[in-house]
Amino acid sequence: MDPANRRLIRPNINEMKEQRSSGPMRKDGPKKVTPPEETNAENFYYLKQMQSKTPMTIVLKDGETLKGVIEWYDKRCLKVNREGEPNLLVYKSNIKYMYKA
């Protein structure tokens, strides 16, 4: 056997340096993807309540309670139709929580 035709078994040093410089290796697999900023869950909820005309109870940050049906919404507010009382435009930032009446 001719010793000049033998292949190296160990990896090339330059290849090892490139692998190290390409980024830190993680034990738990590839880098985790950050979740999307908006899931559209809020939009889906409002649309569902509007289509079914669900009576809602809205509690504001100051403790006041409003009862009515959501007519429409946008990025900052809700329009609430109330029976026997004037309709209201309520800013979402003033809502503490809401639930189905």
C-alpha positions as CSV (number, residue, x, y, z in Angstrom):
1,M,0.0,0.0,0.0
2,D,1.3,3.4,-1.0
3,P,1.1,5.9,2.0
4,A,0.7,8.9,-0.4
5,N,-2.8,7.8,-1.6
6,R,-4.3,7.6,1.9
7,R,-7.2,10.0,2.7
8,L,-7.3,12.1,5.9
9,I,-9.9,10.9,8.3
10,R,-10.0,14.0,10.5
11,P,-11.9,17.1,9.3
12,N,-10.2,20.0,7.6
13,I,-9.3,22.8,10.1
14,N,-10.6,25.5,7.8
15,E,-14.0,23.8,7.6
16,M,-14.2,23.6,11.4
17,K,-13.4,27.3,11.7
18,E,-16.2,28.2,9.2
19,Q,-18.7,26.1,11.2
20,R,-17.8,27.9,14.4
21,S,-18.0,31.4,12.9
22,S,-21.4,30.7,11.3
23,G,-23.1,31.1,14.7
24,P,-23.5,29.5,18.1
25,M,-24.8,26.0,18.1
26,R,-27.9,25.4,20.2
27,K,-28.5,22.2,22.1
28,D,-32.3,22.3,21.6
29,G,-32.3,22.7,17.9
30,P,-32.7,25.7,15.6
31,K,-33.4,29.3,16.8
32,K,-37.1,29.8,17.9
33,V,-39.2,32.0,15.8
34,T,-40.8,35.0,17.5
35,P,-44.7,34.9,17.5
36,P,-46.5,37.3,15.3
37,E,-47.4,40.7,16.7
38,E,-51.1,40.4,15.8
39,T,-53.1,37.2,15.9
40,N,-56.4,38.8,14.7
41,A,-58.1,37.0,17.6
42,E,-59.6,40.3,18.8
43,N,-61.0,41.0,15.3
44,F,-62.5,37.5,15.1
45,Y,-64.2,37.9,18.5
46,Y,-65.7,41.3,17.6
47,L,-67.0,40.0,14.2
48,K,-68.5,37.0,15.8
49,Q,-70.4,39.1,18.5
50,M,-71.5,41.6,15.9
51,Q,-72.9,38.9,13.5
52,S,-74.8,37.1,16.2
53,K,-75.9,40.4,17.8
54,T,-74.8,39.1,21.2
55,P,-75.8,41.2,24.2
56,M,-72.6,42.3,25.9
57,T,-71.8,43.8,29.2
58,I,-68.8,46.2,29.1
59,V,-67.1,47.3,32.4
60,L,-65.1,50.5,32.1
61,K,-62.0,51.3,34.1
62,D,-63.9,53.7,36.3
63,G,-66.4,50.9,37.3
64,E,-69.3,52.0,35.1
65,T,-71.2,49.2,33.4
66,L,-72.6,49.4,29.9
67,K,-75.0,46.9,28.3
68,G,-75.7,46.7,24.6
69,V,-74.8,45.1,21.3
70,I,-71.6,45.9,19.4
71,E,-72.5,47.5,16.1
72,W,-69.0,48.1,14.7
73,Y,-65.4,48.5,15.8
74,D,-62.2,49.9,14.6
75,K,-58.6,50.1,15.9
76,R,-59.4,52.4,18.9
77,C,-63.1,52.2,19.7
78,L,-66.4,50.3,19.7
79,K,-69.9,51.5,18.9
80,V,-72.4,50.0,21.3
81,N,-76.1,50.0,20.6
82,R,-78.2,50.2,23.7
83,E,-81.9,49.5,24.0
84,G,-83.9,52.5,25.4
85,E,-80.7,54.6,25.8
86,P,-78.4,56.5,23.4
87,N,-75.8,54.6,21.4
88,L,-72.2,55.1,22.6
89,L,-68.8,55.2,21.1
90,V,-66.4,53.7,23.7
91,Y,-62.7,53.9,23.5
92,K,-61.0,50.5,23.9
93,S,-58.4,52.0,26.2
94,N,-61.2,52.8,28.7
95,I,-62.6,49.2,28.8
96,K,-61.5,47.2,31.8
97,Y,-63.2,44.0,30.5
98,M,-66.3,42.7,28.7
99,Y,-68.4,39.6,28.7
100,K,-71.6,38.1,27.2
101,A,-74.7,39.3,29.1
